[in-house]
Amino acid sequence: MTETLLEIQDLNVEYKTKSVLSGKEKTIHAVNGVNLKINKGEILAIAGESGCGKSTLAKALMKLIDVKSGKINIDGTNIVNLRNHKELQNFYKKVQIIFQNPYSSLNPKMKIGDILKESLEINTNLGKAEIQKIVEEKISLVGLDKNSLNLYPHEFSGGQRQRIAIARALVLNPEFIIADEPVSALDVSIQAQIINLLRELKEKLNLTFLFISHDLSVIKYLSDRIAIMYLGEIVETGLTEEIFSSPKHPYTQALLSAVPELGTNHKEKISLTGELPSPENLPQGCKFHTRCPQAMDICKTISPKEIDFSPTHNCKCHLYNSMV
Ligand code: SF4
């Protein structure tokens, strides 16, 4: 039986920026009414264009930014309001993040051993010998020699640095890892090695992953389930094979049609006309209607409801209203 690790309920994240020209304050609606479940032991991928809100969602899940409203339940605890030091320590033992850029995420002035020890020293009461044992174990788990612990980040390649960032994410033995575009800053030849490492670690350590990427071929290879995000909303979710063999939402169909080598059922490229609307000025009704090749009048005023195609596959689109 599948067990839920993370449940996001009606999550909204917005932030303020100032217009360079007018100096007026603007509200960016980055995440809008997201509902999502992640089961223990699965890799759920979030896909969507740049600016769709996927990285903001990751930051909200890591408590790196405040949320406007909604709940994020991890193992039954709503983490949105955690403020107490002890509660936060327990939270960061469970949940860790791997960032996109291994060049900027490691402190260039610290040796790798010290980088890995840091969160153990902050978040546990373990002694020096135990901490040393853990960092040696984790560095070898990601395929690096323990002599690496005495070197600085600039002495490693991009792929090796991402291995170090993964080792750092593992030192507290988390059960849930958010990987935010973990291979997009790496050479293509190195990407496959890191993806395979994540897959191996998931099996070996029984991890659960939220994997954020704009690269559908990586997602197809790695993920168990996929959520498609557009302008801060999840518009379709399904098992990886359901999304690739039978995408329902016109936005998902357009994304997949842009990568014909993935072997989807959509052979013809679907071109989206029009720009991605600004998240400070979201369209009424279906947020995709300004670019959707199949938009109808109803789409301009009424937001579509979620429609189920199977117990694991659903999407929000008025094209399927007759199925309700
Ligand atoms: Fe297109 Fe309308 Fe469906 Fe939105 S609801 S995706 S505009 S057909």
Residues whose N, C-alpha, C, O or C-beta is under 5 A from the ligand:
A	BS01	SF4	P250 C286 F288 H289 C292 Q294 A295 M296 C299 P304 K316 C317 H318 L319
